[in-house]
Amino acid sequence: MEHLFITGIGTDVGKTFAAAIITEALQADYWKPVQAGLTPTTDAGTVRGLVQNPVSRFWPERYRLALPASPHAAAAAEDLLLQLTDFELPATTNHLVVEGAGGLLVPLAPGFLVADLVQQLGLAVVVVSRHYLGSINHTLLTLEALRLRQIPVRGLVFNGAPNPATEEAILSYYDGPVMPRIREEPAVSAAVVARYATEFRTWFEG
């Protein structure tokens, strides 16, 4: 049974798109522990609209924070202090996709990082990387942080237009699993997610 945590190397790298694809590929349940920013929609709302299978269940967020900011700041704005003991996995017997907030070292509270939550929940991680100036560094730092914390990497996903030089540099240091590429898409829809889900399902089954 796959229990996966989806993280990105930064913001706006396609983490939610990847989470929708993997949720559809596995017909998995989906859970976003902390949502910061509720308009125009939430990540769970986006994924729910992109997933078509009748099996996936969408579990409610543990925290829904109004401010679109780092979770520790969004929580502080509501006089909340998130704690590691606040979180436990949904009681599902299905595959589970858990989507993080931002990157691996984003603070959820003082002294409490997203990476601490991943360790507490005992999840393997899918890292979503997207090319931009600095993305090699951000990808390798994410992978190094996972290695140092002995958190298993289930796969690396390159999202966006191919950049052979960048990807070669990353893969010269990372020799773990690489998932199918998510290409640049003019629009994201349930049909697009379903198309990629077929590729990812084959990868998981292989």
N, C-alpha and C positions, 0 to 999 in steps of 0.2 A: 504494500500500500504506500503510495507516494504522499508524503507530507512535506510540502515545499514552501519556502519563504522567498518571495520575489523582491529583490532589491535592485536599485539602480546605482550607477556610478555618480549620479547627481540628480538634479531635478530635470524634468522634461526630456528624459531619454527614452521614453516609451515603455515604462514599467507597467502601467495599467493596461496598455495594449497587449503586452506579453502575458500579463496575468490572465486576461480574457482568453487569449489563444490557448494557454495551457489548461485553464479551467474547462474550456470546450473540448480540448483534445482528450482529457482524462475523464470528462463528465464529472469533474470534481466539485466538491463544495468550495465555497469562497468565503474568506473572512478578512476584513480590514480592521485590525485591532484599534488603531487610532486614526480618525479622520480629522484633519485640520483644514477648515474651509468647507462651507456647506452649499455655496452657490457658485456657478449656476447648477451644478450637480455634484454628487459625491463620487468617489472612485467606485464604490460598490454599485451605485446607480448606473454608472457608465458600463461596468462589466455586465451587470444584469441585462442591460439593453443590447449587448453584443453576443450573449450566450443564448443558444436556441435549444439545447438539449433539455429533456424533461426531468433529468436526474439531479442536476446541480441544485444545491440549497445555498441560500445566501444568509449567512449568520450576521446578526446585528453587531455593529461596532461596539467595543467596550467603552470608547469615548468618542463623542461627536462634538468637536470644538468649532466654534463659529469663525474664529480668526484664521485667514489663510496665511499661516506663518509656521515657523518651526514649532513642533508640537509643545516643547517646553514653554515657549512664549505664548502660544495659543491657550495652553492650560492655565498659565499664570494670569492671563487676562480675565479668566473666569474664576480666579481664586481656587484653582485646583492644583494638586500636587500628585502627579502620576507616580505609582510605585510598582515595582516588579511583582509584588504579591497580588496586584489587581488583576493579573492576566492568567488565564488558563485556556487551553485549546478547547474549541467546541467539541461536544460529545458526539462525534460522528464516526460511523464505521466506513465512510467513503474516503476516497482520495480527498486531500485538502490543499487548497492554494491559499496562502496567507500573504497579503500584500503589505509591504512596509510603507513607511512615511519617509520620503527622500532617500538618502543614502544610509550606509551601514552605521556611520558614526554620528548620525543626527541625534541630538539629545531629546529625550522624552521628559526628563526632569534633571535637576542638578545631580550629577553622579550616576545617571541612568541613561544609557545609550540604546539605540535600536539593536545593536549587536548583543547587548546584555539580554534583551528580550528573546532574540533568536536562540541564544544558549539556553535560557530558561525553558523555552518551549521544545527544545531538542529537535530543531528542524534542519533539513538540508537546504542549501541556498542556490537559487538561480540568480546569476548576476547579469543585468542588462547593460550593455555598453553601446554608446552611440558616438560616432566620430565628431570631434570638435577640437580646437586647439587646446591641448591639455588633457585630452581624453585618455591618452596612453598612461599618463601619470595617475589619473583618477582610477582607471581600471586596475592597474597593478597595485595601487595602494589598497583598493577594496579587496583584491585577492590576497594580498599579504596580510591584511587584518584578519581575514577569515582563517588563513593558515596559522597565524600566531595564536588564535583563539581555538584552534583545532575544530572549527566548524566545517563540516563537509560541504563541498561545492558539487551540486548536482549537475550544473552545466553553465556555460557562458553563452549568452545570446548577443550577436551583433545585430543591432537594429539600424536600418537606414541604408543609404547608398554604400556599396563596397568601397573600402579604402585599403588596398592591398598592403601598402607600406605600414600603415598604422596597425593593421591586424597582424602582419608578420612580426612587428616589434612586440606586440602583446603576447603572441603565441610562442615567441622565443623564450619567454619566461614562464608561461603557463602551459602545462602539458595535460590538463584535465579534459573532461568532456566538453565538446562544443555542440550546441544545439543548432537546429536549422536557422538560417538567416531570416530575419524579418526585413523585407525590402521597403524602400520608400514608396508610400502609397498616397495617391491624390486625396483619398478619403478613407476613413475607417468605418466599416459597416459590419453587420452580422454576417453577411456573405463573405466578406474578406476574412474575418476571423475564422469562419468555417473552412475556408480554403487552406489557411495556414494550419488549422487544427489537424487536418489530414496529414500534413507533413510531420507535425510534432508527434502525433499518435504513432506513426510509423517509427519515429526515432525512439520513443519510449518502449515500444514493443521489441525493437531490435536489440 
